[in-house]
Amino acid sequence: MKKISILFLILLCNCTFLYAQQFSITGVVTDKKLNEPIIGASVVVKGTTNGTVTDLDGKFTIQASKS
């Protein structure tokens, strides 16, 4: 019984860890007509307050969760 309880606890911790994982999203924001990078554009994960701003090349990296 003790082994089953320990195994259950380990599985529960692993499931919680996997659910809360975050990943990086990278990209480039460009002007559609001129095809030039947009400097200082705000990029926000929909439904959150998690955001960033593009650099001088229009590039950004932002962290997001799967949930």
mmJSON file of the N, C-alpha and C atoms, coordinates in Angstrom:
{"data_MODEL":{"atom_site":{
"group_PDB":["ATOM","ATOM","ATOM","ATOM","ATOM","ATOM","ATOM","ATOM","ATOM","ATOM","ATOM","ATOM","ATOM","ATOM","ATOM","ATOM","ATOM","ATOM","ATOM","ATOM","ATOM","ATOM","ATOM","ATOM","ATOM","ATOM","ATOM","ATOM","ATOM","ATOM","ATOM","ATOM","ATOM","ATOM","ATOM","ATOM","ATOM","ATOM","ATOM","ATOM","ATOM","ATOM","ATOM","ATOM","ATOM","ATOM","ATOM","ATOM","ATOM","ATOM","ATOM","ATOM","ATOM","ATOM","ATOM","ATOM","ATOM","ATOM","ATOM","ATOM","ATOM","ATOM","ATOM","ATOM","ATOM","ATOM","ATOM","ATOM","ATOM","ATOM","ATOM","ATOM","ATOM","ATOM","ATOM","ATOM","ATOM","ATOM","ATOM","ATOM","ATOM","ATOM","ATOM","ATOM","ATOM","ATOM","ATOM","ATOM","ATOM","ATOM","ATOM","ATOM","ATOM","ATOM","ATOM","ATOM","ATOM","ATOM","ATOM","ATOM","ATOM","ATOM","ATOM","ATOM","ATOM","ATOM","ATOM","ATOM","ATOM","ATOM","ATOM","ATOM","ATOM","ATOM","ATOM","ATOM","ATOM","ATOM","ATOM","ATOM","ATOM","ATOM","ATOM","ATOM","ATOM","ATOM","ATOM","ATOM","ATOM","ATOM","ATOM","ATOM","ATOM","ATOM","ATOM","ATOM","ATOM","ATOM","ATOM","ATOM","ATOM","ATOM","ATOM","ATOM","ATOM","ATOM","ATOM","ATOM","ATOM","ATOM","ATOM","ATOM","ATOM","ATOM","ATOM","ATOM","ATOM","ATOM","ATOM","ATOM","ATOM","ATOM","ATOM","ATOM","ATOM","ATOM","ATOM","ATOM","ATOM","ATOM","ATOM","ATOM","ATOM","ATOM","ATOM","ATOM","ATOM","ATOM","ATOM","ATOM","ATOM","ATOM","ATOM","ATOM","ATOM","ATOM","ATOM","ATOM","ATOM","ATOM","ATOM","ATOM","ATOM","ATOM","ATOM","ATOM","ATOM","ATOM","ATOM","ATOM","ATOM"],
"id":[1,2,3,4,5,6,7,8,9,10,11,12,13,14,15,16,17,18,19,20,21,22,23,24,25,26,27,28,29,30,31,32,33,34,35,36,37,38,39,40,41,42,43,44,45,46,47,48,49,50,51,52,53,54,55,56,57,58,59,60,61,62,63,64,65,66,67,68,69,70,71,72,73,74,75,76,77,78,79,80,81,82,83,84,85,86,87,88,89,90,91,92,93,94,95,96,97,98,99,100,101,102,103,104,105,106,107,108,109,110,111,112,113,114,115,116,117,118,119,120,121,122,123,124,125,126,127,128,129,130,131,132,133,134,135,136,137,138,139,140,141,142,143,144,145,146,147,148,149,150,151,152,153,154,155,156,157,158,159,160,161,162,163,164,165,166,167,168,169,170,171,172,173,174,175,176,177,178,179,180,181,182,183,184,185,186,187,188,189,190,191,192,193,194,195,196,197,198,199,200,201],
"type_symbol":["N","C","C","N","C","C","N","C","C","N","C","C","N","C","C","N","C","C","N","C","C","N","C","C","N","C","C","N","C","C","N","C","C","N","C","C","N","C","C","N","C","C","N","C","C","N","C","C","N","C","C","N","C","C","N","C","C","N","C","C","N","C","C","N","C","C","N","C","C","N","C","C","N","C","C","N","C","C","N","C","C","N","C","C","N","C","C","N","C","C","N","C","C","N","C","C","N","C","C","N","C","C","N","C","C","N","C","C","N","C","C","N","C","C","N","C","C","N","C","C","N","C","C","N","C","C","N","C","C","N","C","C","N","C","C","N","C","C","N","C","C","N","C","C","N","C","C","N","C","C","N","C","C","N","C","C","N","C","C","N","C","C","N","C","C","N","C","C","N","C","C","N","C","C","N","C","C","N","C","C","N","C","C","N","C","C","N","C","C","N","C","C","N","C","C","N","C","C","N","C","C"],
"label_atom_id":["N","CA","C","N","CA","C","N","CA","C","N","CA","C","N","CA","C","N","CA","C","N","CA","C","N","CA","C","N","CA","C","N","CA","C","N","CA","C","N","CA","C","N","CA","C","N","CA","C","N","CA","C","N","CA","C","N","CA","C","N","CA","C","N","CA","C","N","CA","C","N","CA","C","N","CA","C","N","CA","C","N","CA","C","N","CA","C","N","CA","C","N","CA","C","N","CA","C","N","CA","C","N","CA","C","N","CA","C","N","CA","C","N","CA","C","N","CA","C","N","CA","C","N","CA","C","N","CA","C","N","CA","C","N","CA","C","N","CA","C","N","CA","C","N","CA","C","N","CA","C","N","CA","C","N","CA","C","N","CA","C","N","CA","C","N","CA","C","N","CA","C","N","CA","C","N","CA","C","N","CA","C","N","CA","C","N","CA","C","N","CA","C","N","CA","C","N","CA","C","N","CA","C","N","CA","C","N","CA","C","N","CA","C","N","CA","C","N","CA","C","N","CA","C","N","CA","C","N","CA","C","N","CA","C"],
"label_alt_id":[null,null,null,null,null,null,null,null,null,null,null,null,null,null,null,null,null,null,null,null,null,null,null,null,null,null,null,null,null,null,null,null,null,null,null,null,null,null,null,null,null,null,null,null,null,null,null,null,null,null,null,null,null,null,null,null,null,null,null,null,null,null,null,null,null,null,null,null,null,null,null,null,null,null,null,null,null,null,null,null,null,null,null,null,null,null,null,null,null,null,null,null,null,null,null,null,null,null,null,null,null,null,null,null,null,null,null,null,null,null,null,null,null,null,null,null,null,null,null,null,null,null,null,null,null,null,null,null,null,null,null,null,null,null,null,null,null,null,null,null,null,null,null,null,null,null,null,null,null,null,null,null,null,null,null,null,null,null,null,null,null,null,null,null,null,null,null,null,null,null,null,null,null,null,null,null,null,null,null,null,null,null,null,null,null,null,null,null,null,null,null,null,null,null,null,null,null,null,null,null,null],
"label_comp_id":["MET","MET","MET","LYS","LYS","LYS","LYS","LYS","LYS","ILE","ILE","ILE","SER","SER","SER","ILE","ILE","ILE","LEU","LEU","LEU","PHE","PHE","PHE","LEU","LEU","LEU","ILE","ILE","ILE","LEU","LEU","LEU","LEU","LEU","LEU","CYS","CYS","CYS","ASN","ASN","ASN","CYS","CYS","CYS","THR","THR","THR","PHE","PHE","PHE","LEU","LEU","LEU","TYR","TYR","TYR","ALA","ALA","ALA","GLN","GLN","GLN","GLN","GLN","GLN","PHE","PHE","PHE","SER","SER","SER","ILE","ILE","ILE","THR","THR","THR","GLY","GLY","GLY","VAL","VAL","VAL","VAL","VAL","VAL","THR","THR","THR","ASP","ASP","ASP","LYS","LYS","LYS","LYS","LYS","LYS","LEU","LEU","LEU","ASN","ASN","ASN","GLU","GLU","GLU","PRO","PRO","PRO","ILE","ILE","ILE","ILE","ILE","ILE","GLY","GLY","GLY","ALA","ALA","ALA","SER","SER","SER","VAL","VAL","VAL","VAL","VAL","VAL","VAL","VAL","VAL","LYS","LYS","LYS","GLY","GLY","GLY","THR","THR","THR","THR","THR","THR","ASN","ASN","ASN","GLY","GLY","GLY","THR","THR","THR","VAL","VAL","VAL","THR","THR","THR","ASP","ASP","ASP","LEU","LEU","LEU","ASP","ASP","ASP","GLY","GLY","GLY","LYS","LYS","LYS","PHE","PHE","PHE","THR","THR","THR","ILE","ILE","ILE","GLN","GLN","GLN","ALA","ALA","ALA","SER","SER","SER","LYS","LYS","LYS","SER","SER","SER"],
"label_asym_id":["A","A","A","A","A","A","A","A","A","A","A","A","A","A","A","A","A","A","A","A","A","A","A","A","A","A","A","A","A","A","A","A","A","A","A","A","A","A","A","A","A","A","A","A","A","A","A","A","A","A","A","A","A","A","A","A","A","A","A","A","A","A","A","A","A","A","A","A","A","A","A","A","A","A","A","A","A","A","A","A","A","A","A","A","A","A","A","A","A","A","A","A","A","A","A","A","A","A","A","A","A","A","A","A","A","A","A","A","A","A","A","A","A","A","A","A","A","A","A","A","A","A","A","A","A","A","A","A","A","A","A","A","A","A","A","A","A","A","A","A","A","A","A","A","A","A","A","A","A","A","A","A","A","A","A","A","A","A","A","A","A","A","A","A","A","A","A","A","A","A","A","A","A","A","A","A","A","A","A","A","A","A","A","A","A","A","A","A","A","A","A","A","A","A","A","A","A","A","A","A","A"],
"label_entity_id":["1","1","1","1","1","1","1","1","1","1","1","1","1","1","1","1","1","1","1","1","1","1","1","1","1","1","1","1","1","1","1","1","1","1","1","1","1","1","1","1","1","1","1","1","1","1","1","1","1","1","1","1","1","1","1","1","1","1","1","1","1","1","1","1","1","1","1","1","1","1","1","1","1","1","1","1","1","1","1","1","1","1","1","1","1","1","1","1","1","1","1","1","1","1","1","1","1","1","1","1","1","1","1","1","1","1","1","1","1","1","1","1","1","1","1","1","1","1","1","1","1","1","1","1","1","1","1","1","1","1","1","1","1","1","1","1","1","1","1","1","1","1","1","1","1","1","1","1","1","1","1","1","1","1","1","1","1","1","1","1","1","1","1","1","1","1","1","1","1","1","1","1","1","1","1","1","1","1","1","1","1","1","1","1","1","1","1","1","1","1","1","1","1","1","1","1","1","1","1","1","1"],
"label_seq_id":[1,1,1,2,2,2,3,3,3,4,4,4,5,5,5,6,6,6,7,7,7,8,8,8,9,9,9,10,10,10,11,11,11,12,12,12,13,13,13,14,14,14,15,15,15,16,16,16,17,17,17,18,18,18,19,19,19,20,20,20,21,21,21,22,22,22,23,23,23,24,24,24,25,25,25,26,26,26,27,27,27,28,28,28,29,29,29,30,30,30,31,31,31,32,32,32,33,33,33,34,34,34,35,35,35,36,36,36,37,37,37,38,38,38,39,39,39,40,40,40,41,41,41,42,42,42,43,43,43,44,44,44,45,45,45,46,46,46,47,47,47,48,48,48,49,49,49,50,50,50,51,51,51,52,52,52,53,53,53,54,54,54,55,55,55,56,56,56,57,57,57,58,58,58,59,59,59,60,60,60,61,61,61,62,62,62,63,63,63,64,64,64,65,65,65,66,66,66,67,67,67],
"pdbx_PDB_ins_code":[null,null,null,null,null,null,null,null,null,null,null,null,null,null,null,null,null,null,null,null,null,null,null,null,null,null,null,null,null,null,null,null,null,null,null,null,null,null,null,null,null,null,null,null,null,null,null,null,null,null,null,null,null,null,null,null,null,null,null,null,null,null,null,null,null,null,null,null,null,null,null,null,null,null,null,null,null,null,null,null,null,null,null,null,null,null,null,null,null,null,null,null,null,null,null,null,null,null,null,null,null,null,null,null,null,null,null,null,null,null,null,null,null,null,null,null,null,null,null,null,null,null,null,null,null,null,null,null,null,null,null,null,null,null,null,null,null,null,null,null,null,null,null,null,null,null,null,null,null,null,null,null,null,null,null,null,null,null,null,null,null,null,null,null,null,null,null,null,null,null,null,null,null,null,null,null,null,null,null,null,null,null,null,null,null,null,null,null,null,null,null,null,null,null,null,null,null,null,null,null,null],
"Cartn_x":[0.821,0.0,0.864,1.968,2.85,3.466,3.825,4.406,3.406,2.156,1.112,0.896,0.911,0.739,1.882,3.099,4.26,4.199,3.85,3.73,2.656,1.525,0.451,0.911,1.632,2.133,3.11,3.987,4.942,4.212,3.229,2.462,1.684,1.12,0.374,1.284,2.466,3.423,3.857,4.087,4.492,3.387,2.148,1.032,0.89,1.036,0.953,2.083,3.28,4.431,4.217,3.712,3.496,2.408,1.388,0.288,0.742,1.675,2.107,3.284,3.694,4.847,4.585,5.642,5.582,6.513,6.256,7.116,7.323,8.365,8.702,8.092,7.571,7.072,7.954,8.515,9.341,8.757,9.013,8.51,9.035,8.574,8.952,7.674,7.52,6.376,6.848,6.18,6.56,5.362,5.645,4.629,4.21,2.916,2.418,2.774,2.651,2.908,4.399,5.15,6.569,7.476,6.944,7.709,8.934,8.787,9.859,9.47,10.459,10.145,9.512,8.607,7.973,8.661,9.293,10.038,9.078,9.171,8.391,6.937,6.586,5.206,4.944,3.771,3.398,2.859,3.332,2.86,2.376,1.099,0.492,-0.16,-0.028,-0.71,-2.183,-3.051,-4.487,-5.04,-5.819,-6.448,-5.552,-4.351,-3.424,-2.877,-2.072,-1.346,0.121,0.451,1.816,2.133,3.117,3.442,4.896,5.255,6.613,6.55,7.713,7.818,8.866,8.63,9.591,10.858,11.984,13.264,13.465,14.692,14.99,14.814,14.818,14.613,13.185,12.3,10.917,10.738,11.804,11.754,11.249,10.61,10.136,10.224,10.292,10.193,9.304,8.346,7.407,7.157,6.923,6.629,5.116,4.634,3.202,3.017,1.872,1.548,0.509,0.391,-0.541,-1.983,-2.212,-3.589,-4.208],
"Cartn_y":[-1.197,0.0,1.26,1.205,2.365,2.663,1.611,1.791,2.435,2.028,2.588,4.062,4.412,5.808,6.675,6.173,6.931,7.084,6.019,6.074,7.076,7.071,8.017,9.455,9.696,11.037,11.507,10.634,10.981,11.303,10.486,10.738,12.045,12.337,13.579,14.79,14.732,15.84,16.028,14.944,15.041,15.633,15.263,15.805,17.301,17.734,19.158,19.913,19.35,19.989,20.132,19.095,19.147,20.141,20.258,21.176,22.627,22.925,24.302,24.712,23.887,24.218,25.426,26.196,27.336,27.098,27.8,27.703,29.088,29.231,30.515,30.616,31.79,32.096,33.216,33.022,34.056,34.403,35.625,36.04,37.398,37.857,39.163,39.867,41.126,41.937,42.843,42.736,43.547,44.291,45.389,46.156,45.373,45.217,44.395,44.991,46.298,46.932,47.085,47.579,47.865,46.678,45.673,44.493,44.868,45.898,46.344,46.038,45.809,45.512,46.706,46.408,47.453,47.476,48.602,48.77,49.194,48.555,48.954,48.527,47.554,47.054,46.21,46.356,45.562,44.208,43.159,41.799,41.245,40.824,40.363,39.004,38.11,36.819,37.072,36.674,36.929,36.381,37.203,36.794,36.907,37.485,37.657,39.079,39.377,40.652,40.423,39.228,38.868,39.441,40.349,40.972,41.365,41.822,42.28,43.304,43.857,44.86,44.389,44.648,44.241,45.089,44.489,45.2,45.993,46.444,47.26,46.504,45.187,44.366,43.837,44.28,43.816,42.457,41.924,40.586,40.638,39.541,39.433,37.993,37.833,36.533,36.727,35.829,35.939,34.547,34.48,33.219,33.059,31.851,31.567,30.158,29.934,28.586,27.983,26.672,25.977,26.138,26.558,26.668,27.997],
"Cartn_z":[0.0,0.0,0.0,0.738,0.809,-0.56,-1.311,-2.639,-3.592,-3.494,-4.354,-4.032,-2.763,-2.359,-2.874,-2.773,-3.253,-4.77,-5.47,-6.923,-7.339,-6.669,-6.963,-6.748,-5.676,-5.381,-6.46,-6.907,-7.965,-9.264,-9.627,-10.848,-10.765,-9.625,-9.435,-9.595,-9.014,-9.133,-10.584,-11.299,-12.699,-13.56,-13.317,-14.091,-13.864,-12.639,-12.318,-12.989,-12.978,-13.607,-15.112,-15.764,-17.202,-17.573,-16.751,-17.028,-16.962,-16.068,-15.848,-16.722,-17.663,-18.488,-19.363,-19.563,-20.459,-21.634,-22.709,-23.871,-24.457,-25.256,-25.872,-27.26,-27.556,-28.888,-29.426,-30.601,-31.218,-32.575,-33.006,-34.306,-34.704,-35.846,-36.376,-36.813,-36.407,-36.814,-37.948,-39.114,-40.271,-40.83,-41.509,-42.206,-43.448,-43.658,-44.764,-46.132,-46.277,-47.576,-47.859,-46.882,-47.094,-46.791,-46.11,-45.701,-44.867,-44.027,-43.141,-41.699,-40.829,-39.425,-38.722,-37.798,-36.996,-35.638,-35.334,-34.086,-32.978,-31.82,-30.654,-30.671,-31.489,-31.512,-30.266,-29.681,-28.511,-28.956,-28.299,-28.559,-27.228,-27.166,-25.919,-26.151,-25.169,-25.224,-24.937,-25.849,-25.738,-24.424,-23.738,-22.49,-21.271,-21.433,-20.313,-20.322,-19.328,-19.307,-19.654,-20.114,-20.476,-21.854,-21.906,-23.177,-23.29,-24.482,-24.763,-25.886,-26.233,-27.288,-28.293,-29.579,-30.597,-30.524,-30.963,-30.942,-32.24,-32.492,-33.672,-34.988,-34.929,-36.124,-36.219,-35.32,-35.305,-34.664,-34.059,-33.459,-32.024,-31.601,-30.222,-29.755,-28.441,-27.779,-26.572,-26.397,-25.281,-24.713,-23.419,-22.741,-22.635,-22.896,-22.789,-22.246,-21.621,-21.148,-22.077,-22.032,-22.914,-22.473,-21.255,-20.768,-21.092],
"occupancy":[1.0,1.0,1.0,1.0,1.0,1.0,1.0,1.0,1.0,1.0,1.0,1.0,1.0,1.0,1.0,1.0,1.0,1.0,1.0,1.0,1.0,1.0,1.0,1.0,1.0,1.0,1.0,1.0,1.0,1.0,1.0,1.0,1.0,1.0,1.0,1.0,1.0,1.0,1.0,1.0,1.0,1.0,1.0,1.0,1.0,1.0,1.0,1.0,1.0,1.0,1.0,1.0,1.0,1.0,1.0,1.0,1.0,1.0,1.0,1.0,1.0,1.0,1.0,1.0,1.0,1.0,1.0,1.0,1.0,1.0,1.0,1.0,1.0,1.0,1.0,1.0,1.0,1.0,1.0,1.0,1.0,1.0,1.0,1.0,1.0,1.0,1.0,1.0,1.0,1.0,1.0,1.0,1.0,1.0,1.0,1.0,1.0,1.0,1.0,1.0,1.0,1.0,1.0,1.0,1.0,1.0,1.0,1.0,1.0,1.0,1.0,1.0,1.0,1.0,1.0,1.0,1.0,1.0,1.0,1.0,1.0,1.0,1.0,1.0,1.0,1.0,1.0,1.0,1.0,1.0,1.0,1.0,1.0,1.0,1.0,1.0,1.0,1.0,1.0,1.0,1.0,1.0,1.0,1.0,1.0,1.0,1.0,1.0,1.0,1.0,1.0,1.0,1.0,1.0,1.0,1.0,1.0,1.0,1.0,1.0,1.0,1.0,1.0,1.0,1.0,1.0,1.0,1.0,1.0,1.0,1.0,1.0,1.0,1.0,1.0,1.0,1.0,1.0,1.0,1.0,1.0,1.0,1.0,1.0,1.0,1.0,1.0,1.0,1.0,1.0,1.0,1.0,1.0,1.0,1.0,1.0,1.0,1.0,1.0,1.0,1.0],
"B_iso_or_equiv":[0.0,0.0,0.0,0.0,0.0,0.0,0.0,0.0,0.0,0.0,0.0,0.0,0.0,0.0,0.0,0.0,0.0,0.0,0.0,0.0,0.0,0.0,0.0,0.0,0.0,0.0,0.0,0.0,0.0,0.0,0.0,0.0,0.0,0.0,0.0,0.0,0.0,0.0,0.0,0.0,0.0,0.0,0.0,0.0,0.0,0.0,0.0,0.0,0.0,0.0,0.0,0.0,0.0,0.0,0.0,0.0,0.0,0.0,0.0,0.0,0.0,0.0,0.0,0.0,0.0,0.0,0.0,0.0,0.0,0.0,0.0,0.0,0.0,0.0,0.0,0.0,0.0,0.0,0.0,0.0,0.0,0.0,0.0,0.0,0.0,0.0,0.0,0.0,0.0,0.0,0.0,0.0,0.0,0.0,0.0,0.0,0.0,0.0,0.0,0.0,0.0,0.0,0.0,0.0,0.0,0.0,0.0,0.0,0.0,0.0,0.0,0.0,0.0,0.0,0.0,0.0,0.0,0.0,0.0,0.0,0.0,0.0,0.0,0.0,0.0,0.0,0.0,0.0,0.0,0.0,0.0,0.0,0.0,0.0,0.0,0.0,0.0,0.0,0.0,0.0,0.0,0.0,0.0,0.0,0.0,0.0,0.0,0.0,0.0,0.0,0.0,0.0,0.0,0.0,0.0,0.0,0.0,0.0,0.0,0.0,0.0,0.0,0.0,0.0,0.0,0.0,0.0,0.0,0.0,0.0,0.0,0.0,0.0,0.0,0.0,0.0,0.0,0.0,0.0,0.0,0.0,0.0,0.0,0.0,0.0,0.0,0.0,0.0,0.0,0.0,0.0,0.0,0.0,0.0,0.0,0.0,0.0,0.0,0.0,0.0,0.0],
"pdbx_formal_charge":[null,null,null,null,null,null,null,null,null,null,null,null,null,null,null,null,null,null,null,null,null,null,null,null,null,null,null,null,null,null,null,null,null,null,null,null,null,null,null,null,null,null,null,null,null,null,null,null,null,null,null,null,null,null,null,null,null,null,null,null,null,null,null,null,null,null,null,null,null,null,null,null,null,null,null,null,null,null,null,null,null,null,null,null,null,null,null,null,null,null,null,null,null,null,null,null,null,null,null,null,null,null,null,null,null,null,null,null,null,null,null,null,null,null,null,null,null,null,null,null,null,null,null,null,null,null,null,null,null,null,null,null,null,null,null,null,null,null,null,null,null,null,null,null,null,null,null,null,null,null,null,null,null,null,null,null,null,null,null,null,null,null,null,null,null,null,null,null,null,null,null,null,null,null,null,null,null,null,null,null,null,null,null,null,null,null,null,null,null,null,null,null,null,null,null,null,null,null,null,null,null],
"auth_seq_id":[1,1,1,2,2,2,3,3,3,4,4,4,5,5,5,6,6,6,7,7,7,8,8,8,9,9,9,10,10,10,11,11,11,12,12,12,13,13,13,14,14,14,15,15,15,16,16,16,17,17,17,18,18,18,19,19,19,20,20,20,21,21,21,22,22,22,23,23,23,24,24,24,25,25,25,26,26,26,27,27,27,28,28,28,29,29,29,30,30,30,31,31,31,32,32,32,33,33,33,34,34,34,35,35,35,36,36,36,37,37,37,38,38,38,39,39,39,40,40,40,41,41,41,42,42,42,43,43,43,44,44,44,45,45,45,46,46,46,47,47,47,48,48,48,49,49,49,50,50,50,51,51,51,52,52,52,53,53,53,54,54,54,55,55,55,56,56,56,57,57,57,58,58,58,59,59,59,60,60,60,61,61,61,62,62,62,63,63,63,64,64,64,65,65,65,66,66,66,67,67,67],
"auth_comp_id":["MET","MET","MET","LYS","LYS","LYS","LYS","LYS","LYS","ILE","ILE","ILE","SER","SER","SER","ILE","ILE","ILE","LEU","LEU","LEU","PHE","PHE","PHE","LEU","LEU","LEU","ILE","ILE","ILE","LEU","LEU","LEU","LEU","LEU","LEU","CYS","CYS","CYS","ASN","ASN","ASN","CYS","CYS","CYS","THR","THR","THR","PHE","PHE","PHE","LEU","LEU","LEU","TYR","TYR","TYR","ALA","ALA","ALA","GLN","GLN","GLN","GLN","GLN","GLN","PHE","PHE","PHE","SER","SER","SER","ILE","ILE","ILE","THR","THR","THR","GLY","GLY","GLY","VAL","VAL","VAL","VAL","VAL","VAL","THR","THR","THR","ASP","ASP","ASP","LYS","LYS","LYS","LYS","LYS","LYS","LEU","LEU","LEU","ASN","ASN","ASN","GLU","GLU","GLU","PRO","PRO","PRO","ILE","ILE","ILE","ILE","ILE","ILE","GLY","GLY","GLY","ALA","ALA","ALA","SER","SER","SER","VAL","VAL","VAL","VAL","VAL","VAL","VAL","VAL","VAL","LYS","LYS","LYS","GLY","GLY","GLY","THR","THR","THR","THR","THR","THR","ASN","ASN","ASN","GLY","GLY","GLY","THR","THR","THR","VAL","VAL","VAL","THR","THR","THR","ASP","ASP","ASP","LEU","LEU","LEU","ASP","ASP","ASP","GLY","GLY","GLY","LYS","LYS","LYS","PHE","PHE","PHE","THR","THR","THR","ILE","ILE","ILE","GLN","GLN","GLN","ALA","ALA","ALA","SER","SER","SER","LYS","LYS","LYS","SER","SER","SER"],
"auth_asym_id":["A","A","A","A","A","A","A","A","A","A","A","A","A","A","A","A","A","A","A","A","A","A","A","A","A","A","A","A","A","A","A","A","A","A","A","A","A","A","A","A","A","A","A","A","A","A","A","A","A","A","A","A","A","A","A","A","A","A","A","A","A","A","A","A","A","A","A","A","A","A","A","A","A","A","A","A","A","A","A","A","A","A","A","A","A","A","A","A","A","A","A","A","A","A","A","A","A","A","A","A","A","A","A","A","A","A","A","A","A","A","A","A","A","A","A","A","A","A","A","A","A","A","A","A","A","A","A","A","A","A","A","A","A","A","A","A","A","A","A","A","A","A","A","A","A","A","A","A","A","A","A","A","A","A","A","A","A","A","A","A","A","A","A","A","A","A","A","A","A","A","A","A","A","A","A","A","A","A","A","A","A","A","A","A","A","A","A","A","A","A","A","A","A","A","A","A","A","A","A","A","A"],
"auth_atom_id":["N","CA","C","N","CA","C","N","CA","C","N","CA","C","N","CA","C","N","CA","C","N","CA","C","N","CA","C","N","CA","C","N","CA","C","N","CA","C","N","CA","C","N","CA","C","N","CA","C","N","CA","C","N","CA","C","N","CA","C","N","CA","C","N","CA","C","N","CA","C","N","CA","C","N","CA","C","N","CA","C","N","CA","C","N","CA","C","N","CA","C","N","CA","C","N","CA","C","N","CA","C","N","CA","C","N","CA","C","N","CA","C","N","CA","C","N","CA","C","N","CA","C","N","CA","C","N","CA","C","N","CA","C","N","CA","C","N","CA","C","N","CA","C","N","CA","C","N","CA","C","N","CA","C","N","CA","C","N","CA","C","N","CA","C","N","CA","C","N","CA","C","N","CA","C","N","CA","C","N","CA","C","N","CA","C","N","CA","C","N","CA","C","N","CA","C","N","CA","C","N","CA","C","N","CA","C","N","CA","C","N","CA","C","N","CA","C","N","CA","C","N","CA","C","N","CA","C","N","CA","C","N","CA","C"],
"pdbx_PDB_model_num":[1,1,1,1,1,1,1,1,1,1,1,1,1,1,1,1,1,1,1,1,1,1,1,1,1,1,1,1,1,1,1,1,1,1,1,1,1,1,1,1,1,1,1,1,1,1,1,1,1,1,1,1,1,1,1,1,1,1,1,1,1,1,1,1,1,1,1,1,1,1,1,1,1,1,1,1,1,1,1,1,1,1,1,1,1,1,1,1,1,1,1,1,1,1,1,1,1,1,1,1,1,1,1,1,1,1,1,1,1,1,1,1,1,1,1,1,1,1,1,1,1,1,1,1,1,1,1,1,1,1,1,1,1,1,1,1,1,1,1,1,1,1,1,1,1,1,1,1,1,1,1,1,1,1,1,1,1,1,1,1,1,1,1,1,1,1,1,1,1,1,1,1,1,1,1,1,1,1,1,1,1,1,1,1,1,1,1,1,1,1,1,1,1,1,1,1,1,1,1,1,1]
}}}
